[in-house]
Amino acid sequence: MSAADPRPEPTPLLVLRVSRDSGRTYGPPRVITTDDKLAPLATSEWPPCECPRHRTP
């Protein structure tokens, strides 16, 4: 935080690294911070995915 800017530094909330080859290599980290503008969840269902494991019959 600088004297001219009273806002606190953004705090990391989540850091993701994705592997597309079963964990042999990982992509660069993607950091989600407190100042990121995130869209609200589109549904209250959890988990919000449609993969075969979580899809409801």
C-alpha positions as CSV (number, residue, x, y, z in Angstrom):
1,M,0.0,0.0,0.0
2,S,1.4,3.4,-0.9
3,A,0.7,6.7,0.8
4,A,-1.2,8.0,-2.3
5,D,-3.4,4.9,-2.5
6,P,-5.3,4.0,0.7
7,R,-6.6,0.6,-0.7
8,P,-4.9,-2.5,0.7
9,E,-2.9,-4.8,-1.5
10,P,-5.0,-7.6,-3.1
11,T,-4.9,-10.8,-1.1
12,P,-4.6,-14.1,-3.0
13,L,-7.7,-16.3,-2.4
14,L,-6.9,-19.2,-4.7
15,V,-4.0,-20.3,-6.8
16,L,-4.7,-22.9,-9.6
17,R,-2.2,-24.8,-11.7
18,V,-3.8,-27.1,-14.3
19,S,-2.2,-30.2,-15.7
20,R,-3.4,-31.6,-19.0
21,D,-1.1,-34.6,-19.0
22,S,-1.9,-36.5,-15.8
23,G,0.4,-34.4,-13.6
24,R,3.6,-34.6,-15.5
25,T,3.7,-30.9,-16.3
26,Y,1.6,-27.9,-15.1
27,G,0.6,-24.7,-16.7
28,P,1.4,-21.3,-15.2
29,P,-0.3,-20.4,-11.9
30,R,-3.6,-18.5,-12.1
31,V,-4.1,-16.4,-9.0
32,I,-7.6,-15.3,-7.9
33,T,-7.3,-12.2,-5.6
34,T,-9.7,-10.1,-3.5
35,D,-9.8,-7.4,-6.1
36,D,-10.8,-9.7,-9.0
37,K,-14.2,-8.9,-10.4
38,L,-15.9,-12.4,-10.4
39,A,-19.3,-13.2,-11.8
40,P,-21.8,-14.4,-9.3
41,L,-22.7,-18.1,-9.4
42,A,-25.5,-18.7,-11.9
43,T,-27.1,-21.3,-9.7
44,S,-27.3,-22.3,-6.1
45,E,-26.7,-26.0,-7.0
46,W,-23.3,-27.4,-5.9
47,P,-21.1,-28.4,-7.6
48,P,-21.9,-26.1,-10.5
49,C,-20.8,-28.5,-13.2
50,E,-22.2,-30.9,-15.8
51,C,-19.5,-33.5,-15.8
52,P,-20.7,-37.2,-15.7
53,R,-19.6,-37.5,-12.1
54,H,-21.8,-34.6,-10.8
55,R,-24.6,-34.7,-13.3
56,T,-28.0,-35.5,-11.7
57,P,-30.1,-38.3,-13.3
